[in-house]
Amino acid sequence: MRKKNFKGRCEKRVLGKCAEMCRTYDAIQYAYADLLQASDEIKEIKCNVLLDGLEVGEYTSDFVCTKADGDLMVRECVFRKFLMKPLTVKLLDASRDYWLRHGVTDWGMVIDEEV
């Protein structure tokens, strides 16, 4: 999850399954975008989707994907070192609750490898 107007380093890429420019802000997002692009299970990718009406502020979900069967899949990218931070936990809970309210049951996190 990122703030709506995040001011960090951004890599812009064109992905075949993404209708708009895909903007990735860290190594986890970059690598996972490649995995999604290569997956036959994924039909469409949306990057940095705004969570409208979120109580904690204006944030975006990292990836909202349409699977081949038409279901939605949401993935949030998080570095392992931030997993236990109170704000990270609060934002991830808010994202999961938001998507559950919108009928999405395939919600998950993408975490960097343990060194």
C-alpha positions in Angstrom: 0.0 0.0 0.0 1.1 3.5 -0.7 -0.2 7.0 -0.1 -2.2 8.2 -3.1 0.4 10.9 -4.0 3.5 8.9 -3.0 6.7 11.0 -3.8 9.3 8.2 -3.9 11.3 6.6 -6.7 9.0 5.3 -9.5 9.7 3.0 -12.4 7.2 3.3 -15.3 6.7 0.3 -17.5 4.4 -1.0 -20.2 2.9 -4.4 -19.4 0.8 -6.3 -21.9 -1.9 -7.1 -19.4 -2.0 -3.6 -18.0 -4.2 -1.0 -19.8 -2.4 1.9 -18.3 1.3 2.6 -17.5 2.4 0.3 -14.6 4.2 2.3 -11.9 6.3 0.3 -9.4 7.9 1.9 -6.4 10.1 -0.9 -5.0 11.9 -4.2 -6.0 9.0 -6.3 -4.7 6.4 -4.6 -6.9 8.7 -4.7 -9.9 9.4 -8.4 -9.5 5.8 -9.3 -8.8 4.5 -7.4 -11.8 6.8 -9.6 -13.9 5.3 -12.7 -12.3 1.8 -11.5 -12.9 2.6 -10.7 -16.6 4.0 -14.2 -17.1 1.1 -16.0 -15.4 -1.5 -17.7 -17.6 -4.0 -17.4 -14.7 -4.0 -13.6 -14.8 -6.0 -11.8 -17.5 -5.7 -8.2 -16.5 -3.5 -6.2 -14.1 -4.3 -2.9 -12.5 -1.5 -1.2 -10.5 -1.9 1.2 -7.6 -5.7 1.2 -7.4 -7.2 3.9 -5.2 -9.2 2.7 -2.1 -12.2 5.1 -2.2 -13.5 6.1 1.2 -10.8 4.5 3.3 -11.1 5.7 6.9 -7.3 5.9 7.4 -6.6 8.3 4.5 -6.1 8.1 0.7 -4.1 4.9 -0.1 -3.8 2.6 -3.0 -3.6 -1.2 -3.3 -0.5 -2.4 -5.2 -2.1 -4.9 -7.6 -5.7 -5.7 -8.4 -5.9 -8.5 -11.0 -8.6 -10.1 -13.0 -8.1 -13.8 -13.1 -9.0 -16.0 -16.1 -12.2 -17.1 -14.4 -13.3 -13.5 -13.9 -12.6 -13.3 -10.1 -10.6 -10.5 -8.7 -7.3 -11.0 -6.9 -5.6 -8.3 -4.7 -2.0 -8.3 -3.6 -0.2 -5.9 -1.3 3.6 -5.8 -1.4 5.4 -5.4 1.9 9.0 -5.6 3.0 9.5 -8.2 5.8 11.2 -5.6 8.1 7.9 -3.5 8.1 5.5 -6.3 8.8 5.3 -5.7 12.6 5.1 -1.9 12.4 1.8 -0.7 13.8 1.0 1.6 10.8 1.7 -1.2 8.3 -0.5 -3.6 10.2 -3.3 -1.0 10.4 -3.1 -0.3 6.6 -3.0 -3.9 5.6 -6.1 -4.6 7.8 -7.8 -1.6 6.3 -7.0 -2.9 2.8 -8.2 -6.4 3.5 -11.5 -5.1 5.1 -12.0 -2.8 2.1 -11.7 -5.5 -0.4 -13.8 -8.0 1.6 -16.6 -5.3 1.7 -16.3 -5.2 -2.1 -16.7 -9.0 -2.5 -13.0 -9.9 -3.1 -11.9 -13.0 -1.1 -8.6 -13.6 -2.9 -6.5 -11.0 -0.9 -2.9 -11.5 0.0 0.5 -10.1 0.7 3.7 -10.4 -1.3 6.8 -10.3 1.0 10.5 -10.2 0.2 12.6 -13.2 0.8 14.1 -13.8 4.2 17.9 -13.3 4.0 
